[in-house]
Amino acid sequence: MAKKGNRVQVILECTEHKNSGKPGTSRYITTKNRKNTTDRLELKKFNPILKKMTVHKEIK
């Protein structure tokens, strides 16, 4: 039987890309420990469409 853990997969989406008006989306998939990080993740990641580092927030 599979072990139940606190690690869950989350999707990070760019916040600046929505306002830019350019087509497409910048998303990253990562994991987080639900027990240690109860609030939503917010990381600076590279957006290849805008070609710069932007803030990506957890969605869903």
VOGU-3710 file (C-alpha; in Angstrom, 3 decimals, decimal comma):
1> makkgnrvqv> 0,000/0,000/0,000  1,254/3,465/-0,865  2,460/5,708/1,927  0,377/8,864/2,465  2,607/11,874/2,804  2,339/15,583/3,334  3,930/16,410/-0,035  1,527/17,696/-2,675  2,035/18,855/-6,241  1,228/22,532/-6,886
11> ilectehkns> 1,054/24,705/-10,004  2,689/28,139/-10,045  1,393/30,736/-12,514  2,908/34,080/-13,482  1,119/37,135/-12,089  2,572/39,730/-14,505  1,804/37,743/-17,665  -1,982/38,153/-17,317  -1,664/41,955/-17,362  0,819/42,083/-20,267
21> gkpgtsryit> -1,743/41,142/-22,936  0,610/38,634/-24,630  -0,782/35,200/-25,579  0,127/32,059/-23,631  0,868/31,399/-19,965  3,952/30,761/-17,876  3,392/27,893/-15,432  5,674/25,727/-13,330  4,878/22,508/-11,419  6,573/21,877/-8,078
31> tknrknttdr> 5,913/20,136/-4,764  5,476/21,515/-1,291  5,066/20,103/2,196  1,487/20,835/3,209  2,293/20,473/6,922  5,124/23,061/6,941  3,753/25,459/4,294  0,030/25,906/4,819  -0,322/29,174/2,866  0,096/29,546/-0,891
41> lelkkfnpil> 3,595/29,552/-2,403  4,990/32,645/-4,085  8,333/32,260/-5,898  10,347/34,290/-8,396  10,765/32,232/-11,558  11,852/32,956/-15,139  9,076/33,767/-17,600  10,306/32,784/-21,099  7,604/34,815/-22,884  8,410/38,076/-21,078
51> kkmtvhkeik> 12,117/37,089/-20,889  12,574/38,172/-17,261  12,193/36,990/-13,681  8,613/37,422/-12,407  6,580/36,439/-9,356  4,716/33,144/-9,754  1,889/32,331/-7,331  0,279/29,025/-6,492  -3,087/28,406/-8,142  -5,900/25,952/-7,317
//
